[in-house]
């Protein structure tokens, strides 16, 4: 299992002691701090690509089976085997793309096992060694995407597959001409070619994807990029499938060497191969293997995790600057296609299933990362939180017929208006929130203008003890009204459960507008999104 074999691939290492004090932090009444924001809507930046709100669904634990797929004969309400409750909840997130089938699983996935009336039962050696029934295969994944209204980000098997196997999978999915494979797809119920928006050429090829050196991977990348074609006529122009190369998994010399190798080769690449993106994986853990509890922790662990997650900024800067050297026009996107908090498995669960709770801390962590991606919108044009249902930092948790939406779900919902909106710079002095020997910015904020001209401001108050009075100067607009929502809860480790699903849910927040001045109060440990018309 990669869980034990991996050599600290993850990143955001913070040198703090693991004092696992589990006293939950509650709000102390203190005077609110003041923060001034200056939002200049006349100085817009890059488009915040909606693909940074992508999701990841791996065949891992209950991520696919039970979480998405229950089968057509299930008593759980479903459409062609896919849970109706999960689909309805995900639709509200306007998910741009779903990365599938892995993760480490992808480099051992053989697509033929998952098509046709007779499915082959195999094993899932990466994740608990359980039976993989292959009941959820290509057609089921595409059906799920159609129901949710999203696009396919397919990771092909480079580790244990062949270029021919991957090329045939793409032909099976995308060919309109009556080739033998297209006819097989038709016989399996789908005459029209599918669209594949993004193609991941391997996954973590430096570890679970085959322990390749950068040069060895590069040689594979060239072959797969050349031969794995998308034949869908609708995707030959603007909607062209994006080819994503495996990229770094952290900071440090071995990772910069990886990015250097791929990007240097890209700079003068021959006509016969190409890439449109470089992936990056970066989980928030403080030590490896992950020891932090996902619930039942206090302010110390809250700040340790937030400090660790803010390392995403340095990591993006580090790898973007290498990319800038070889690709100043920013043709190749940096795609953070695995990110999120990775904690110790919940006691009593299969450790190979990566089950963890999702608390207010994770909501704040999600907002901070989305803000970082938005600030790097010119290079970061895709990201996939790990993972969508029941695994790691999930949007949704299920247990048989029950379903609960996590605090992270609500952040993704509140941030929907930022999808494809234009970045607007925000200037502010963040102030400092101090806990023990850790110092964090007290607040974080981003702003954007949507296509209707509405301005959106997202603000996070990291301080769990003190409210913040915000005075935002909105230069360049005459605002008429401001409305918004805030997400907070009594404790930093507050969670939603099947029994109490509404502990961490957004509530309306009042903001005052006077001319171009917006004032509002940010509750301690909260995420707030305001729209100004
Ligand atoms: O998301 C869980 C695992 O983390 C993925 O399978 C792998 O790519 C990464 O190591």
Boltz pocket constraint, residues with backbone or C-beta under 6 A from the ligand:
constraints:
  - pocket:
      binder: B
      contacts: [[A, 2], [A, 58], [A, 102], [A, 103], [A, 104], [A, 105], [A, 203], [A, 204], [A, 338], [A, 386], [A, 387], [A, 392]]
      max_distance: 6.0
